Amino acid sequence: MTAPRPYARMPAAAQAPGAPVQPTPWARAEGGLPPEIARVAEGAVTVFKGGLMNAGQQTWYALDLQRRSFIAVLRRIDQGAGAPQATGPVRRPEGAAPGTVESVHQAPASAAQCKAFAALAHRLLANPAADTMEPAPVPQGPLRRTLVLLHEGRALDMPQGPAAGALQAGIVQLIQQPLQALLRGGD
């Protein structure tokens, strides 16, 4: 008997808000995540940590399949050059360094967008041309961007290599595109 494929069942509609949501196993291992990102159990999260002229910036983009929504959280830490810039209303994250602010943005994800994500994720996870199947290496240096596929609250091992990289880029673009349009146009 084969195990069920991740993302085989797409929710018919967004789950209604209800009971408090606990952070997923991946989120507990990561630590320091905004609550909107920590509760993603099915879908994907891409994280960008800035360096050089973007030092002190972190951005999370996510597709939460259970809630059928795209989420962007922009975090900035004031490094003495004046007040941090943010798009939209800001909040001060609990337990964060002084001068840290976040702005949260959400957009609905259509059934077609969820299915497109699932198709790309299936192609990536079944990619026979991949060099290896392991957790993605943690990028080094001042700029860091990572993609995590989540199933049942756990990060999935992803293939590495050029073909896998192209599929990962497609997933990142699918997640970021609706959020970037939202951020350019305001809330």
N, C-alpha and C positions, 0 to 999 in steps of 0.2 A: 504494500500500500504506500503510495507516495504522499508526502506531506503537502498540505494545502499551500498554494503559492501566495506570497504576500500580495496584498491589494487585489485579490481575486474578487472580493465582494466590495462594491462601491456603495456607500450609503445612498439611499433614495433621496434623502434630504438632510439638511444639517441637523445635528442633535440639538434638542432643546436644552437651554441652560437649566441646571438643576442642582444636584448635590455638588458639594465642593470637590474639585478635581485635585488629586494628588499628583505630585511630580512623578514622571515615569522613571523606570530604572536608569535609562540613559541620562536623564536630567539630573538625577541624584549623583551619578558618577561625574558628570561635568561640573556641577556646582556653579553658582553665580549667574544662572540664566534668568532672564525676565520671566515672570509667571506665564505669560502668553506662549512663550516658547517651551517652557518646562512641561506644559501639559500636552504637547503634541505627542501622541502615541502611534498614530498611523499617518505616514506621509514623509515629508523631507524637510530638512533644515539646512540652510547654507549660512555660514558664518564668515564675516570679513572683519579682520582686526587690522586697523591701519597702522602705518609707520611713517617715518619721515614727516612730510607735511600733513599727513592724516593721523599722526600720533594722538592717542587718546580717544580714537573713534572705534566703535564696534557696531556692526550692523548685522542683524539676524533677519533673514527672509525665510518664511516657512509656508508650506502647504499642509494644512490640517485637514485630512480627509474626513475625520469624524465630524468636524464642525463645518465642513465644506467652506473653508475660508483661507484666504491668503493673509499672512500677517507680516508686518515689517516692524521691527523695533530698532530705533536708532539711538545709540548711547554715545554721549560725549562727556569727556572730562575736561574741565577748564584747567588749562596749564599756565595760567597767569597772563594770557593775552587778551583778557576781557571775558565777558559772559559767553558761555558756549552757545553756538547757533543751533537751533533745532527747528524742524518743520512741524507745525501744529502745536497743540497743547503739550506741555512737558510735565514730568513728575520727577521726584527725587527718589531713586530706588532705595529701599530699606537696606541698611548695612553697607551701602556703597561709599566710596571715597568722597570726601567733601568736594563740592563743585560738579558732581556727576548728575546729569539729567538724561532722561529718556523721553522719546516720543513714540507712541504706538499708533499704528495705522492698520486697518483691516479692509479687505475687499471680499465680496462673496466669490466663491469658486463654483463655476457651472459644472453640471454633470459631464459635459464634453471635456472640460479642462481636467477634471479628475481622471477621466478615462484616458486622456492623452498622457497624463503623468504615469498612470499604471502601465500603459503600453511601453513607454520609454524605460521605466524601472524594470519591467520584465525582460526587455531586450538587454539591458545592462547586466542584470543578474544571471542571464542565460548566455552571456557573450562567450562563445567558444574561442574567440581570437584573443581573449585577455591573457596577459602574461602570468598573472597571479590572482588568487582570490584571497584577499586578506583585508584587514582594516586599512583604510587609507592612511598613508604616512602623514604625520603632523608637519605642516610646512614650517620651514625655518626662515629666519630673517625678519625684517621689519614689517613686511606685508604678509598677511596670512589669510587664505580663503580655503574653507573646507565645505564639503557636502556630506551630509549624513542621511541615509535612508532609514526610516524607523518603521518597525513592524512590532505590534504588541508592546510598544514602549522600549524596545531594544534596538540598538544600532545594528544594521546588517553589514556583514563583510561584503565588500565590493571589489569587483575585478579592477586591476590596474593595467595600464598599457595604453597605447594610442587610441585603439578603437573604443575602449572603455572611457577614455578621457573625452572623446567626442560625444558619447551618450550622456556623460555627466554634465557636459556643457549644455546640452539640450535641456536637461532637467532644470539646471540653474536658470536658464533663460525662461523656461516656462513659468517658473516660480516668480522670478523677479519682474518680468514684463508688466503684469497688471499692477504690481505695487509701485514700480517706478512711474508708471502713467499716473497713478493716484498721487504720488509725492510731487510730481511736476505740476499737477493741476490743483493741488490742495485737497483738503478733506471735504 
